[in-house]
Amino acid sequence: MDERIQKLLFDPGGPLGLTDGFYQNVVAEFGGFILAAVVFSIVIPIVIDGRQARKWQPARVNFGQELLHLHVAFGEALLRFVRTPAGAARLRAADVVDNAYRAFPTLTGLYGYALTADISREANDYMRLLRALRDWAYEAAHPEDVGFAAVERRVPQTREMFAQANKEFKDVLDVLRVSGFDDVHWHKDMIAEFSAAFDASHAAAKHHNKH
């Protein structure tokens, strides 16, 4: 410490007249404040998060297991849709896709209490892709509803969105620490069939718009 500052602080005849003991107490108090701040802002939240993680892990596993079934069901509904020729049956198949999609937000709402921010973010990314697939199925079945896309579409539709939904599903299972992706994921042949149907629906939509 600079000699002049030291004299100003600790000279008994100076304007402040502090003692070395007072200075040491200030340093000790400040150090205690910093330590308390670290404990309350970092250590305690980590301990709480760890306890919460252990407490809610069974619910998260259940959530993941239910997602496995819903992913299969959505894929089967989508496969039924792309294999159904145009007509009343195709409209009903599009409704089945819509019902399969609606099961996801319902399930997430039931387990919302047990989901961390990371899990919620991954689940939201996954469901955004499913929403795009649901919207595509509706548009393909109702090419006359030209206003639907402008009102309802939230995610850009591309032929890669089927594979991307599969990847997003794996990300959800990874953050949940739930296995089973290899048993229920949409296989390459299945995704290729979805993508081909996507191309066909866009070609049909262009033809419909011309007429």
N, C-alpha and C positions, 0 to 999 in steps of 0.2 A: 504494500500500500504506500502511496506517495506520502512523504514525511509531513507535508503541509496538511494533507487531509487527515492523517493520523493525529496530528496535533489539534486540529479543529474538533475532531470527534472525542478524543480521550484526554485532552488537557483539562485538569480539574478547574483551571481558571478560565477555560475557553467558553465559548457561547453555548456549547452543548454539555460539556463535562461528563461524557459517558465513561463508563468503566469497561475494562476488558471483559469482565464477567457479564455485563449487559450485552456486549457485542456477541459473546459466545452463546448467550441465551437466544438472541435473535436468530443467529445462524441455526441453532438447534430447532427452534420453533418453525423456521422456514423449511428446514429439512423434513420435519414431521408433517408439515402441511403437504409437501410434495409427495411424501410416502403415502399419506392418507388418500390423496387424490388418485394415485396410481392404484391403490387397493380398491377404492370404490368405483373407479371408472373402467378398470381393466380386469383385475383379478376376480372380483366378486361376480361381474357378469359372466366371465368364463366358467366359474363354478356353477352358477345358476343354469347356464346353457347346457353344461354337461349333465346336470341332474335332469333337466327337462328332456334332453335327448334320450336318456335312459328310460324316462317315464313314458314318453310317447312313442318309443320305437316299435312296440307291438302294434300300435294303431297304424303306423306308417307301413309296416310289413303287410297288414291287412289291406291297406289302401293299394299297395303295389300288386298284391295278389288279385284284387278286383280289377285293376287296370289290365292285367294280363288277359282276363276273360273278355273285357270290353274291347281290347285291341283286336282280338280274334273275331269277335262278333261284328265289329265295324268293317273289318276286311272282308268277311263273308257277305255282309250286306252290300258292300261296294262291288264285289265280284258278281253277285247275283244281278246287280243293276247293269253292269257293263255287258252281261251275257243275255239280257232281256231285250228282245226286239221292240221297236217303237210301237206305241199303242197303250191301251189301258193297263196292261201288265207292267210296262215300263214306268208308268206314273206311280203305280203301287210300289214298285221296287225303289223308286226315289223316296217315297214316304218311309220305307224301311230304313234307308240310309239316314234320313232325318231323325228317326226315332233312336237309331243307334248312336248318333252324335249327341243327342240330348241326354243320354245316360252319363256322359262324362262330366258336365258341369254339376249334375245332381250328385254324383259320387264325390266330387271335389268339395262340394258344399258340406257333405256329411262329415268329411274328415278334415275340414278346414282348421279345427282347433289344434290338430297335431302336426300341421305343416309348417316348416321353417320358411324363411324368405327364399332360400336357394331352391327348395322343393317347389314352392309356389311359382317361382320364375320359370323353372323348367316345365312344370305342368301347364303353365299358361302358353309357353311357346309351342308345346305339343298340341294343345287344343286349338290354337290359332290355325295350325295346319289342317286339323280335322275340320275346322269350320270352312276352310277353303275347299276341301274335298266335298263337304256337304253342299256348299253353294254351287260347285261345278255340277254335281249330280242333278240338282234342281234345275239349273239353267239348261243342261242337256236334255232333260225331260220336258221342259217348258220353253222351247225356243221362241214362242210367241210373246213371252213375258219380257219384253225388252227393257222395262223399267226396273227389273229385279236387281241387276248388277249395280246400277247406280245407287240404289238404296241400301242393299244388303251386303255387298262385297266388302270385306275388310282386309283381305290378304290377296296380293296378286296371284293369279293362277298360271302355273306353268306345268309342263309335262314332268318336271323334276320334283314336283311337290309330293308325289306318292313316296318316292324314296326318301325325301326329306322328313316326311311324317314318321316313317320307320326309324330314322336316325333320332328324331326328337323323342320318340318313345323310349329308345334305349337310354337317352340322357336322363329321362325321368327315373327309370329303373336304377340307373347307376347312383343317382343322388339319394334314392331311397334305400340303396344297398339290398335290392331284391333281385334274385336271379330268375332265369326263365326266358330271357329274350330269345335265345337260340331255338327254343321250342315253339314260340308263338309269332315270331316276326314274319312279315310279309316277304315271301321268297322272290327271287329275281324274276322268275317266270310270271308270277302274279303281278309284280310291279310293271313288267313289260306289257302285260295285258291291259292294265289300267292306263298306261301311257298311250297305247295304241287307240284305246277308246277315247281318250282325251283328244288326240289328233283328229279322229273321225268326227267327234262332236263339233269341233271347231270348223272343220270342212263343211259339215252339214249346216252349221249356223251361217256361214258365209253364203251358202247356196240359198238358204231360207231368206236372208236379208236382201238378196238380189231380186227375189220374186215377191 
